[in-house]
Amino acid sequence: MSRIDDTREFLPVRIAVLAVSDTRSLDEDRSGDILVKRLEDAGHKLAARDIVTDDRDKIAQILRNWCADDAVDVIISTGGTGLTGRDVTVEAHRDVYEKEIDAFGTVFTHVSMAKIGTSAVQSRACGGVALGTYLFALPGSTGACKDAWDEILSFQLDYRHRPCNFVEIMPRLDEHLRRK
């Protein structure tokens, strides 16, 4: 069973938050506000924050820029994970991923099912890795962002979480690039 090992030191990570929306401004980004508050309350650092329209190329470019930035360890985007024609965040993420974290979407769906029932099938939340950076695409709803952080990311981004977590393998995410 998972648990927090208090004998281990907490290691803060640097997290960038990206809102994807054609209709909101950064000042109106409630889901981003929730994520920023939660990550800072947990002891992590906000590395960057931005908003972008539902444009696959623009989203992917911001993700690539942040992945290339040594000051960013994790990217969390909100919005654009649904099924409509404008929902292209998942495709933009997959344009950037070197590896997809398949189970992230599965676990997110499981968590969502407990809250919203079969409506969870309409989300395409996903996660991946690129250039040693973790990337997660969450739905734009505040509830979905709370669920993803509270039920998954808060644990996986905590070095003290046992039996394993994303932070402890972070130094090895880009080892394939160093072998050359």
N, C-alpha and C positions, 0 to 999 in steps of 0.2 A: 504494500500500500504506500502511496506517496505521502511524504511528510517534509517538514522543514527541520533541518539538522542545525540546531543552535550552536553547535561546536564549530561550525564553519563561519567564516567572515562573509558578510554581505558585500558583493561587488557590484557597484552601480554600472549600468550600461547607458550609452548615449543613444537616444531614440529620436528619430525624426517622424513627424506626423504630417500626412498629406491628405487634405480633403479634396474629393473629386465631386464637382457640382457645377451645373450650368445655371443654377438659380440662387445659390448662397454666396455671401461674401465671407471673408475670414472672421469678421465680427459676428456673423450669424452661425458660425460653425459649432453648434452645440455638441456634436459627437466628438469633434477634435478637442473641445474644451474638457469634456469628460475624460478623454484619454490623457491629456496633459496633466490634469489634476491627479488622476490615479497613478501615473508613472512618477510624478514628482513626490506624491505622498509615499510611494513605495521606496523612494530614495534614489531613483534613476534621474538622469539629466535629459532635459529637452535639448536636442542637438540642432533641430531646425523645425520650422513649421511653414506650410505654404498651402495654397489652394490653387486648383487648376480645373479647367473645364473638361468635360467628357470628350477628350480627344486622345486617342490611343498613342499617337506619336509624342504628344506633349507630356503625357503621363509617363511614358517609358523614358523620355529624356531626363525628367526630374529624378526618376528612380535610378537611372544610370549615373547621374551626377552625384547623387547622395551615396551610392555604392562606392564610387571612386573617392569619396571624401573620407579620410582617415578619422575624422571626428564623428562619424556616424557608424554605430554598430548594428542598429535595428531600424527598419522603416515600417511604419504602420500607416496604411491608407484606409480611408473611409469613403464609402460611396461607390456606385458604379458596378456593383457585383450582381445585379439582378439580371433579368431576362429581356429587358427592352432593347431596342435598337441602339440607344445611346449608352447602354451599359457596356463599357469596353475596358474597365479597369483590370479585370482578370486577364484579358488578352494582352494588355500592356505589361502586366506583371510577368506573364509567361514569355513575353519577348525578351525579358531581362534575365530570368532565372537561368542558372547553370544546373541547379537541381531543384526539383519540387519536393516540398514536404507534404506528401500525399495525405498523411494521417491528420494534418491540421484541419483540412476541410471536413474530414470524417468526424473528428472530435467536435468541431464547431457545430456540425449538423446534429450530433447527439445532444449537445448542450441546448441547442435551439429547440429541439423536439420537446424537451422537458418544459420549455417556456411557451412556445407558440404552436406546438403540435405539428401537423403535416405541412403547415405553411413554411416550415424550415426548408423544404425542397426548393423553394424559390431563391435561396441564397447560393452563391457560388464562392463563398469565402475560400481563400487559398493562402498558401505560404510557400516560400522557397528561399534559396540562397544564391547570392551572386557576389563575386569579389570579396568573399569573407563577410558579407553583410546579410542578416536575416531580413526578409521582406514578408509582410502579411497584409492581405487585402481583406478588409472587413466591410460588411454592409454599412450604409450610412445612418441607420437608425441608432438612436441613443441606446436603446435596449440591447441591440446586437453588440455595440461597442462595450457596454458594461459586461455583458455575458462573456465576450471573448477575453477581455482583460481579467475579470474576476475569476473565471473558471479555467482559463488556459494560460494566458500570457504571464499573469502575475507569478505563476509557479515556474513556468519554463524559463522565464527571464530572471529567476532568483537562483544564484549560485548555491544556495543552501538547500535547495529542493532535492529530495532523494526519492527514487534511486538514481535519477539522472536529470539533467536540464540542458538547455541550449547554451548557457553561459560557459559551462566547463569545456565544451568542445569548440567554442569560438576560436581559440588560437589555431585550431587545425582546419578550419573551413577553407582556407586558401592554400593549403599545403601543396596541392597539385600545381599551383603557380610557382612555388618556390623550388620544385624539383627540377626545373628546366636547366 
